[in-house]
Amino acid sequence: MSGASGSVAFRDALAVWARIGLLSFGGPAGQIALMHRVIVAEKRWLDEPRFLHALNYCMLLPGPEAQQLATYIGWLLNGVRGGVVAGVLFILPGALAILALSVLYVQLGDLTAVEGLFFGLKAAVVAIVLQALMRIASRALQGVQHWLLASAAFVALWAFNVPFPLVVLGAGVVGYVGARWFAGGADKGNAAPAGPVDTVHRPGTARAAIVCAALWVATLLALVVLLGTDDVYTRLAGFFSLMAMVTFGGAYAVLAWVAQQAVEHYQWMQPGEMLDGLALAETTPGPLILVTQFVGFLAALRESGGALWAGVLGALVTTWVTFLPCFLWIFAGAPFVERLRGHRPLSAALAAITAAVVGVIASLALWFVINFLFDDRVRIQVAGFDVLLPVPASLSLPALALSLFALAIVFVLRAGVLAVLAGCGLLGVLWTVFF
């Protein structure tokens, strides 16, 4: 049944969201394309303008935009329970897969073939991140001001270690204030009536937002009271709760900050392990930000002295505080955003954030390249200048060769993500086993 003429049967929606959750490979671009094909083109439950309006709002939010888009559309079609089911089913297959792979990683990671597999997957990740950088840059950098914002974000993160949240929020403020300034101080935002689905007055949406907020706060307070502020689970919940509030621009944008904090500040893992986690997330369905579950698993596992149950609990705590706010943002904001169309200051803020995200992803790509290609690195810190540089003599020729292979099949052969991961993983295994 079309959304234009009435509600979609919950049973039908449940089957569709289960299918989307199992097939949501390829990062946010592929996931959004999959939802568009199924929801708009195949099922015709939403029309194109309503789908794009939902997507634009989700792009403005912190967190994984594809998962939030699923939650938003689920809410459009079936109210609160539809949003919860759509959002959970979008996460669940990937979360279970990464949890299983995390256990195998710590159990089998010292085997030669497994080491080779992750060696090859790291090369694939380098190429995939560079491809994401180019795709986003081609869409986001439409003028001189956007290039300047992207460059400023890169320098702030890479050379001066400015906190990621400040970079993103600063860009949004610049875009919003600039739009109002050049519009003569007038709010040029326009309101439009709700579309074909009557969603503005969905019952229970405000209550659902309150429940999400209460659960989020209760989790943090319970951990502090029961375990104290220095316990690994409390630190995981606090850090990833903060991340959930500032992850504008998608997973690639925030991973540079997560990697820096997890590796250098908290010392939960090594740089190479962050690349391993991203490789795991690339091979599974669901949001790429599920890599945070791998971080939580390793952090809790090591703090406990190697207990697998502790790692599993760390993964669950991390996933809970990472994704619970995603539901909060949708249930709290969707009824209001349904009344908005073409709000210029907000659109300008989103464009500025997206431009800054290009610089953030560039810093992530450079961080990955340096840590993968070079065995030794040096950090230079002088008068606020804080930059990580490679030691040229430590260049790994096998890593360089694999990276060039990955770049060739990504940019020349235009192979898909799974093909890139499979090819590089196989070559990595062959190299470590025979050489």
C-alpha positions in Angstrom: 0.0 0.0 0.0 1.4 3.4 -0.9 2.2 5.9 1.8 0.2 8.4 -0.2 -3.1 6.7 0.4 -2.7 5.2 3.9 -0.5 3.5 6.4 1.7 0.6 5.4 0.9 -2.7 7.0 3.4 -3.2 9.9 4.0 -6.8 8.9 5.0 -5.7 5.4 7.3 -3.0 6.7 8.9 -5.5 9.1 9.9 -7.8 6.3 11.3 -5.0 4.2 13.4 -3.6 7.1 14.8 -7.1 7.8 15.8 -7.4 4.2 17.4 -3.9 4.1 19.3 -4.7 7.3 20.8 -7.8 5.9 21.8 -6.2 2.5 23.1 -2.8 3.8 26.6 -3.2 2.6 28.7 -0.5 0.9 28.7 2.4 3.4 26.1 5.1 3.7 25.9 5.9 0.0 25.1 2.3 -0.9 22.7 2.0 2.1 20.7 5.1 1.2 20.6 4.0 -2.4 19.2 0.6 -1.3 16.5 2.2 0.8 15.6 4.6 -2.1 15.3 1.6 -4.5 13.1 -0.4 -2.1 11.0 2.2 -0.4 10.5 4.7 -3.3 11.0 2.8 -6.5 9.9 -0.7 -5.6 7.3 -0.4 -2.9 6.3 3.2 -3.6 5.6 3.8 0.0 7.1 7.4 -0.2 7.5 9.8 -3.0 10.8 11.4 -4.0 10.4 14.8 -2.3 9.4 13.2 1.1 12.3 10.8 0.9 14.8 13.6 0.2 13.3 15.8 2.9 13.9 13.0 5.5 17.4 12.5 4.2 18.3 16.2 4.4 17.2 16.2 8.1 19.2 13.1 8.8 22.3 14.6 7.2 22.1 17.5 9.6 22.1 15.3 12.6 25.0 13.8 14.5 25.3 10.0 14.0 25.0 7.6 11.1 22.7 9.2 8.6 21.6 5.9 6.9 20.5 4.3 10.2 18.6 7.5 11.1 17.0 7.7 7.7 15.7 4.1 8.2 14.4 5.2 11.6 12.8 8.3 10.2 11.1 6.4 7.3 10.0 3.7 9.7 8.4 6.4 11.9 6.7 8.0 8.8 5.1 4.7 7.8 4.2 3.1 11.2 4.8 5.6 14.0 7.1 5.0 16.9 7.1 1.2 16.8 7.9 1.4 13.1 10.8 3.7 13.7 12.2 1.5 16.5 12.0 -1.6 14.4 13.5 0.0 11.3 16.4 1.4 13.3 17.1 -1.7 15.2 16.9 -4.1 12.2 19.3 -1.8 10.4 21.9 -2.2 13.1 21.4 -5.7 14.4 22.9 -7.9 11.6 26.1 -5.9 11.5 26.4 -5.6 15.2 26.1 -9.4 15.7 28.6 -10.0 12.8 31.2 -7.6 14.2 30.8 -9.0 17.7 31.5 -12.5 16.4 34.4 -11.3 14.3 35.9 -9.4 17.3 36.0 -12.7 19.3 37.7 -14.4 16.3 40.1 -11.5 16.0 41.5 -11.9 19.5 41.4 -15.7 19.4 43.0 -16.1 16.0 44.8 -12.8 15.3 48.3 -14.3 15.9 48.0 -16.9 13.1 50.0 -16.1 10.0 47.1 -16.4 7.6 44.9 -14.2 9.7 47.6 -11.6 10.1 48.0 -11.6 6.3 44.2 -11.2 5.8 44.2 -8.1 8.0 47.3 -6.8 6.3 45.5 -6.9 3.0 42.3 -5.5 4.4 44.2 -2.5 5.7 45.3 -1.7 2.1 41.7 -1.9 1.0 40.6 0.4 3.7 43.1 3.0 2.6 41.7 3.0 -0.9 38.1 2.9 0.2 38.6 6.0 2.5 40.3 7.9 -0.3 37.4 7.0 -2.7 35.0 8.3 0.0 37.0 11.5 0.3 36.9 12.2 -3.5 33.2 11.4 -3.7 32.2 13.7 -0.9 34.5 16.4 -2.0 33.0 16.4 -5.5 29.6 17.0 -4.1 30.4 19.3 -1.1 33.0 21.7 -2.4 31.0 23.9 -4.7 32.7 27.3 -4.1 35.8 29.0 -2.8 34.2 29.3 0.7 33.7 25.6 0.9 37.3 24.9 -0.1 38.5 27.3 2.5 36.4 25.6 5.2 37.6 22.1 4.2 41.3 23.3 4.2 40.8 25.0 7.6 39.2 21.9 9.1 42.1 19.7 7.8 44.8 22.1 9.2 43.0 22.4 12.5 42.8 18.7 13.0 46.1 17.5 11.6 48.5 20.3 12.5 47.0 21.8 15.7 45.0 18.9 17.2 41.8 21.0 17.6 39.0 18.8 19.0 36.8 17.4 16.3 33.5 18.6 17.9 34.8 22.2 17.8 35.7 21.9 14.1 32.3 20.6 13.1 30.3 23.0 15.3 32.4 26.0 14.2 31.8 25.2 10.6 28.0 25.0 11.2 28.0 28.4 13.0 30.0 30.0 10.1 27.5 28.6 7.6 24.4 29.6 9.6 25.6 33.1 10.4 26.8 33.7 6.9 23.4 32.8 5.4 21.6 35.1 7.7 24.2 37.9 7.2 23.9 37.8 3.4 20.2 37.6 3.7 20.1 40.9 5.5 19.3 39.3 8.8 16.0 37.9 7.7 15.0 34.3 8.2 14.4 33.1 4.7 13.3 29.7 5.8 10.0 28.6 4.4 7.4 26.3 5.9 5.4 23.9 3.8 2.5 21.6 4.6 3.1 18.0 5.5 3.4 15.6 2.6 1.1 12.7 1.7 1.6 10.8 5.0 0.0 12.4 8.0 2.9 12.2 10.4 3.1 15.6 12.2 0.7 14.4 14.9 1.9 10.8 15.3 0.8 9.8 18.8 3.5 8.8 21.3 6.4 10.4 19.5 7.2 13.0 22.3 6.9 10.2 24.9 9.3 8.0 22.9 11.9 10.9 22.8 11.6 11.3 26.6 12.1 7.5 27.1 15.2 7.5 24.9 16.7 10.5 26.8 15.9 8.9 30.1 17.5 5.6 29.2 20.6 7.3 27.9 21.0 9.4 31.1 20.1 6.5 33.3 22.8 4.3 31.7 25.5 6.9 32.4 24.4 7.6 36.0 24.1 3.9 36.8 27.7 3.2 35.6 29.1 6.1 37.5 27.3 5.1 40.7 28.0 1.4 40.5 31.5 1.4 39.0 33.0 4.9 39.5 34.3 7.3 37.0 37.6 5.5 36.3 36.1 2.2 35.3 36.6 1.2 31.7 32.8 0.8 31.1 32.1 4.2 32.5 34.8 5.7 30.3 33.5 3.9 27.3 30.0 5.1 27.9 31.1 8.7 28.5 33.4 8.9 25.5 31.0 7.3 23.0 28.0 9.3 24.4 30.0 12.4 23.6 30.8 11.0 20.2 27.1 10.4 19.6 26.4 14.1 20.1 29.1 15.4 17.7 29.4 12.8 14.9 28.3 15.1 12.1 29.2 14.1 8.6 29.1 10.3 9.0 31.5 7.7 10.2 34.5 8.6 8.0 34.4 12.1 9.4 34.5 11.1 13.1 36.8 8.1 12.9 39.9 10.3 12.9 38.8 11.7 16.2 37.8 8.3 17.6 41.1 6.8 16.4 43.1 9.6 18.0 41.3 9.2 21.3 41.2 5.4 21.4 44.9 5.0 20.4 46.7 8.0 21.8 44.6 9.3 24.7 42.9 6.2 26.3 45.5 3.7 24.8 42.7 1.1 24.3 44.3 -0.2 21.1 47.2 0.2 18.6 47.0 2.2 15.4 47.0 -1.0 13.3 44.1 -2.4 15.3 42.0 0.6 14.5 42.5 -0.2 10.8 41.7 -3.8 11.5 38.4 -2.8 13.1 37.5 -0.5 10.2 38.2 -3.5 7.8 35.8 -5.6 9.9 33.1 -3.0 9.7 33.6 -2.6 5.9 33.0 -6.4 5.4 29.7 -6.5 7.4 26.3 -4.9 6.8 25.1 -1.9 8.7 26.5 1.5 9.6 30.3 1.9 9.4 30.3 3.5 12.9 29.7 0.0 14.3 33.5 -0.1 14.3 33.2 1.6 17.7 31.9 -1.7 19.0 35.2 -3.3 18.1 37.0 -0.5 20.1 34.8 -1.1 23.1 35.4 -4.8 22.9 39.2 -4.5 22.9 39.2 -1.9 25.6 37.1 -3.9 28.1 38.8 -7.1 27.2 42.3 -5.8 28.0 41.2 -3.9 31.1 39.9 -7.2 32.4 43.0 -9.2 31.6 41.6 -11.0 28.6 38.1 -12.1 29.7 35.9 -12.5 26.6 32.7 -11.8 28.6 34.2 -8.4 29.6 34.9 -7.6 25.9 31.4 -8.6 25.0 30.0 -6.4 27.7 32.2 -3.5 26.6 30.9 -4.0 23.0 27.3 -3.9 24.2 27.8 -0.8 26.3 29.5 1.0 23.4 26.8 0.1 20.9 24.0 1.1 23.3 25.3 4.6 24.0 26.3 5.1 20.4 22.9 4.3 18.8 20.4 5.2 21.5 20.8 8.9 20.8 20.0 8.3 17.1 16.5 7.4 18.0 16.3 10.4 20.3 17.2 12.8 17.5 14.5 11.4 15.2 11.7 11.2 17.7 12.5 14.6 19.2 12.9 16.4 15.9 10.9 14.6 13.2 7.5 16.1 14.0 9.0 19.6 13.8 11.1 19.1 10.7 8.1 17.7 8.9 6.8 21.3 8.8 9.9 22.7 7.3 10.9 23.0 3.6 13.9 24.9 2.2 15.1 26.5 5.5 18.0 28.5 4.1 20.1 29.2 7.2 19.9 25.5 8.2 20.7 24.4 4.7 23.8 26.7 4.7 24.9 25.3 8.0 24.6 21.8 6.7 26.6 22.8 3.6 29.3 24.3 5.7 29.5 21.2 8.0 29.7 19.0 4.9 32.6 21.1 3.5 34.4 20.8 6.8 33.8 17.1 6.8 35.9 16.9 3.6 38.9 18.2 5.6 38.1 15.8 8.5 38.1 12.8 6.1 41.3 14.0 4.5 43.0 14.0 7.9 41.6 10.5 8.5 43.0 9.3 5.2 46.4 10.7 5.9 46.4 9.2 9.4 45.6 5.7 7.9 48.2 6.1 5.1 51.0 7.1 7.5 50.2 4.3 10.0 49.9 1.6 7.4 52.8 2.5 5.0 55.4 3.5 7.6 56.7 1.4 10.5 58.1 4.3 12.4 56.5 7.8 13.0 57.5 10.9 14.9 55.3 13.5 16.5 56.4 17.2 16.4 55.0 19.5 19.0 56.0 23.2 19.0 54.0 26.2 20.2 50.6 24.7 19.5 51.8 22.9 16.4 51.1 19.1 16.9 51.6 16.9 13.9 52.4 13.2 13.2 55.0 12.6 10.5 56.4 9.4 9.0 60.0 8.3 9.1 60.8 7.9 5.3 63.3 5.1 5.8 60.6 3.0 7.5 58.5 2.8 4.4 57.0 -0.8 4.0 57.3 -1.8 0.3 54.8 -4.7 0.6 52.3 -2.3 2.2 53.0 0.2 -0.6 52.5 -2.4 -3.3 49.2 -3.6 -1.8 48.0 -0.1 -1.5 48.7 0.7 -5.1 46.9 -2.5 -6.1 43.9 -1.5 -4.0 43.9 2.0 -5.6 44.0 0.5 -9.0 41.0 -1.8 -8.6 39.1 1.0 -6.9 39.7 3.9 -9.3 40.6 2.1 -12.5 38.5 -1.0 -12.5 35.9 0.6 -10.3 35.3 -2.6 -8.3 32.8 -2.7 -5.5 33.7 -2.7 -1.8 33.4 -6.4 -1.3 35.5 -7.2 -4.3 38.2 -4.8 -3.2 38.3 -6.3 0.3 38.3 -9.9 -1.0 41.1 -9.2 -3.5 43.3 -7.3 -1.1 42.7 -9.8 1.7 43.7 -12.7 -0.5 46.9 -11.0 -1.6 47.7 -10.2 2.0 47.3 -13.9 3.0 49.5 -15.0 0.1 52.2 -12.5 1.0 52.5 -13.4 4.7 52.2 -17.2 4.0 54.8 -17.5 1.2 57.1 -14.5 1.9 
